[in-house]
């Protein structure tokens, strides 16, 4: 066995022993499902030429044989653990035969995010190909966020393109008879009872500690909400843009400002946040959540990230990143030194009713800080930028929401999420921005104008779709 095969083999062995979702993955999906949320990830590529469809077909087959070739199967018990099963019928390659206008590239990528994706019944992911009228070609890979996250998707794509075998050993759907499933899940639930008991006691203490927060949240919720300006049930897509910047320019600008590439990403997010007119309680700085990758080489979790909360003053970050860099460094240190008090509570996941999940999601949405989110995906590596086997001319990864209604957007009020990924081989930084702010940013054109203004302040140029 080669060295590169060992992480995959370790994941294989672990999966064969236990194909249950880790509790955090089950909580993530169960909470969103109860609240009616559907989150997907999208990886997009752009070629300035036609693509090799046969190469893409091979890529699709390899993806189906790795971490993305799985679905979620719920327990027959209301309090049972959910399990991973193999995806028996991945979606076929969708190749459009009629070219679209190059000016519609952003619209096309948005449209792909709204195609049916289901982590239980499938398909869990789709690959689409669209020729454009200038001779270029766009490729979209959309996948359920409950099957894999952004970093995990990059790993899965790389493994597929490099031909690294990842046989997780998941059984086909409905392999267990109902009687076998009930008996097995009851036995495992009994085995987990001590952890559940400790989690219950921890939950009581946590509820008491956060009593004031709950009162504050209820007070916020009791305020009269603004009436919808249109049809509350109308489906909408939150404005998105894709920015491509030379990696050499990005890195040199970060160095010139006394910071790092990650500090520049956070500073860009803070400045754009301020231009959008977003508010963060009574604070003068921009409240932000930074994603931290926790995925290991033999990690089969769907979601393997943690979040670190930081406040960044956007006033002078376009000319000096020192304070932003220091704030991020301190926030990361504090997060490392502070125990995660919610970790023990996750044992209650299988026993959490739908109503409680809805309350928890509403609590998160009503966060008075309304933090922006900055997700740094790091370098994608040389393989991930070659979906048909040849080097693409542009690549991005981002998150998206399905079935968002205008009423939900107006209820939540505002959002900003910035995804940043780099490709050394393409000498490119891909920055994807999803933002909405009533009264200032409700269209792609408005978001694009503010992004261009923010780039200019940092002395950067970018191609935007």
N, C-alpha and C positions, 0 to 999 in steps of 0.2 A: 504494500500500500504506500502511495506517495504521501509526502507531508501535506500537500494541499487537500488530500482526501480525508485526513483525520478529523477536522472539524465537522465535515458532513457526516462521517461515520458516527461521531459522538452524538450528533443530533438524531441520527437514525435510531441508535440504540435507546436513547431517552424516550423517543416518541413511541417505540414499540412497547416500552414498559408502561407508559401512561399517556393516552391521547386526550386527556382532559385539558380544556383551556385553563390557563392560569387564571386565578380569580380576578385579577385586574382586567384581563381581556374580557371576561364574562361581564364584569361590572360596566365596562365601557360600552359594550354592545347593548346590554340589558337596559341601561339608563337611557341611551339614545333611542332605543326601540320604544320604550315606554312613553317618551316625550315626542315621538313622531319624527325624530331627526334621522337623516340619512347622510352620512359623510363618506366621501370618496377621495381617493388620491388620483392625480393625473400626472403622467409623465408625457411630455411632448417633445418631438424632434422636428427639425426643419432641414430639408435638403434643397440645395439650389439646382436640383436636377431630378430626373425620375429615379425611383428606388428599385431595388432588386426584390420583387415580390416573392420569389422562391426563397431568398434569404430570410425574409420576414416570416414566411411560413415555418421555416426551421426554428426561428426564434420563438414563435408561438408554441410550437410543440415542446420545446425545451422548457419554456415557462410553466407549462402544464404539468411538468414532471418534477417541479421544485416546490418551494414554500407557497407559491401561489396556486398550486394544484390541490386546494383543500376547501372545504366548506364547514359550516357549523351545524351540528346536530344537537337539538335540545333534549334534555332528559324527559322521560315520561312523568317523572315526579316534579311537582311545582318547586321543590327545594333541592333538586338534584343538580349535579355539575354537568355542564354542557361539554361536548366533545368535538374534536376535529375528525372529519372523515374525508376520504379522497373525493375530489370533484370528478364525477364520471363523464361529464359532457361539457367541456370548456367551449366557449363561443368560437365560432369560425372567424377567420380573418375577413374583415369588412373592407373591401376595396371599392371606392367610388369610381365610376366610369366617366362621369361628367365633371369637367374642371370647374372650379369656383374662382371668383375674383380674388386676387392677392389681398385686396383691401378687406376681405371678409375673413381673414385668417383667425383673428381673435374671436369672431362670432362662431366660427366652426369649432374651435377648441372648446368654447363654452357649451355649445350644443352637445358635444360628445359627453360632457360631464353629466348630462341629464338623461342619458339612455338607461334603461332598466338594468340595475345591478343588485344582486341579492346574495348575501353571505350564507343563506341557508339553502334556498332552492336553486341558486345559480341563475345566470352565470355570475361568478365572482369577479370577473374582469373581462374587458373587451379591447381588442386592437383594431383601430380604424385607420384607413389611408385615404388621403384626399389630394389629388393633383390640383395645382393652381394654374391660372391662366398665364403666368409669366414663366412657366416651365419648371417651377419648384414643386416640392411635394411635402405635405405635412403628415406626420404620424402621431396618433394619440393612443396611449395606453391608460385606460381608466380602470381602477380596481377598488373594491370595497375596503374602506379604512378599517373595517372590523376583521379583515383577513390579514392585512399587513400595513405597516406605517411607511412613511417616506423613506427612511433609512433602510428599512427592511426591503422595500421595493427596489431600491438601488442595488442592494445585495443580491436579490433574486434575479434582477436583470443581468447583473454581472455574471452570476453563476450560469445562467442560461446561455449567454453569449460566449462564455469561455468553455462551455461543455462540462462544467463541474457537476458530477452526479449528486443529487440530494434526494434520495429516496427516504422520505420520512416514515414510511411503513404504515400510513393511516389506512384503516379498513374502509371498504366501500360503505355507502350510506345504508342505514337500517340493517346492518349485519347482525346486531343483537335482536333476539326475539323480545317481545314486550316483557314477558315474565323474567327473562334473564336480565334485562335492563333494570327492571324494578328491584330485583333482589340485589344486584351488584351496586346500584346507586344507594339503596338503603344501607347496605353494609359500609360503603365508603362514607356516607353521611354520619353514621354512628362513630366511625373511626375519627372523624373530624370534630366530634362534639366538644372536646376540651378547648380547642381553638375557638370554636363558636362561642362557648361560654365566656372565655376571656374577652372576646370581641364585644360581647353584649355589655359586660361591665365597663369596658373602655368607652363604649358608645354612650352609656349613661353619664360618665364623667365628662365626655366631650360635649354632650348636649347641655349640661349645666354650665360648662365654661363658656359656651357660645350663646348663652341666653340673651345677652345684650345685642349680639349680632342679629339674632332672629327678630328681636323687637324692632331693631333698626330696619331690617329688611321688610317687615310687615308694614312699618310706617311708610317706607318708600312705596310699597305696593298699594297703599291706601290712597296715595295721591291720585287725583283725576288724570287719567291718561288722555293724551291728545287723540282726537277722533281721526280715523283713517282718511287720508286724502283721496283714496280711490277704492276699488274693490278689494276688500281685505283678503279674499280668497284667491286673488289673482296670483298665478305662479310667476316669480321673477328670478332673475339671476343676479347675484351681487356683482357689481362692476369689478372686472379683472383686467389687468394689463401685464404684459410680458416685456421686460427690459433686458437688452443684451449689451453688456459693457466689456471692453477689453480687460482681461484679467491683469495685464501689466499696468494698465492705468489705475485700476481699482487698488492694487497692492501698493503702488507708488504713492497714491494719494493718501492712503491710510498711514503709510510711513511718514510722509511729509507732515501730517497732522498730529504725529506723536502717538499713534494708536496701532491697532491691529485690524485685520480684515473683518473680524467678528465685531469689533467695536464700531467700525465704520457702518456695518449693517444695522446695528442698533441705533446709531446716531442718525442714519438716513430715516429709519422708522420714526424716531422721535421728531425730527423736523417735519416730515410729511404729516404726522399726527397733528402737530401744531397748526400747520397750514389748513388742515381739514376742519379745524375748529372743535376738535374733540375735547371733552372735559373729563377730568379725573378727580371727582370729588372737590375738595378744597385745596388740592395740591397744585403748586406751580410747576412741578416737574411732570414728565410724562410717565405714567405707570405702565410697566411693560412686563410681559412674561417671555423669558428666553427658554427655548427648548434645549435640553441636554440629552445627548444620545447615551443610552445605557445598554445598547445591544452588543452582545458578545458574538464571537465567531460561530459558536454552536447554539445560537439562540433561536428558538422557534416561536417566541412570543409574537403576537400580532402587533402590540403596541409596546415599544421599548424606549420610552422617553420619560423624562421628568421635567418639571417646570421650575424655573427660578424667577422670583419676582424682584424687579429692580426699578428704581426711579431715576430717570435721566433728565437733566435740565437741557432743553433743546436750544437754549439761547445762543450759546457760542460754539456748538459742536461742529459747525461747518468750517471753523477755522482752527479748532483745537480739540483733539479727542482725549486729552489727558484726563479730564474729570469723568468722562463717560467710561473710559477704560478702568479707572479706579473704582467707580461705582459697580461695574460688572464684576471686577475681581473680588470686591468685598462681598457682593451678593452671593457669588459662587462659594466663597469661604463660609459664609454664614449658613448657607444651605447644607454644606457638607458637615458642619459642626452641629447642626440642629437635627435631632431625631425626628423622623417622619411619624407623627402621632396618628396619622390615618392608616398606616400600614397594617396595624392590628385589626382595624375595622373591616378590612376587605373580606375577612372570613364570614361576614354576615351577608355577602352578596347573594347566595342562593336563596336566602330567606327574606330578601327585601321585596315588598309588594310593589305593584305598578304605581300605586298612588304615591308611595314614598320616593320612587325613582323620579317621578314628575316633579315632586317638591324639591328634590336635590338639584335637578337640572334648572328649575326656575330660580333656585337660590344662587346657582353659579351665574346665570344670565343676568341677575339683578345686582351683581357685584358693583357697589358704588364707585369703585376705582375705574371701571370699564377699561381694563388694561389692553393695550395693543399687544400683539404677539409677533415675535421675531424668531423665525425658524431658520437656523443655519444648518444646511444639509452637508456642508463640507465638499470635498472634491469627489466627483463621481467615479474617478478612475478611468483608464483608457478604454475599457470594454463597453461601459454603459452608453457611450455616445455612438455606438455602431450597431443599431438595431437590425440593419440588413446585411451586416458584415463589413460595411465601409463607413468611414468617418462622416458623421453628419455635420451640418454647418451651424446648428443651434440646438440647444436642449434646455428643458426646464422641468421642475417638479413642483407641484403645488397641491393644496387641499381645496376641496369644493364641497358645497352642500347641495343636496337634491331636494326638490319639492319645497323650496322656500316660498312662503306667501308674503304678499305685501303687508298684511296685518302683522305677521311675525317680525318682519324687519322694523316696522314702526313701533312695535312693542319693545323690542330690544334697543332700538334707538340709534346705535352706532357700532361700527366694528372696523378694525384694521388688522390685517394679517399679512406679514411680509415673509416670503420664502426666498432664501438666498442659497444658490448652489454654484459650484465652480467646476470648470473643466480645464485642466492644465494643457491637455492636448489640443483643445480648440482655442486656447488663450481667451477664455470667455467666462464672464460671470453672468448667470441668469438670475434676474430678480423678478419674482412674481408678486404682484400686489393685489390684494383683495380688500376693498374699502367701501364703506357706506357711511354717510353722515347726512341726516335730513337737512335740507336747505343748502348744502354746499357740494356734496358728492353723491349723486344719485345715478350718474351715467358714466360710461367708460371715458367719454370725452373730458368730463370734468376731472376724473381721477388722473387721466393722462396729463392734463394741463398742470395739475399740482405736482405730479411726479417730475415733469420736465423742469419746473421751477426749483424743486428740491435738488435735482441733479446739478443744475446750474450753480446753485449755492455752494456745492461741494467741488465745483470745477470739473465735473464729469460729463461726458457725452454718452448717449446710449440710443440704440435703435429700439423703438417701442411698437408693439402690436397689441 
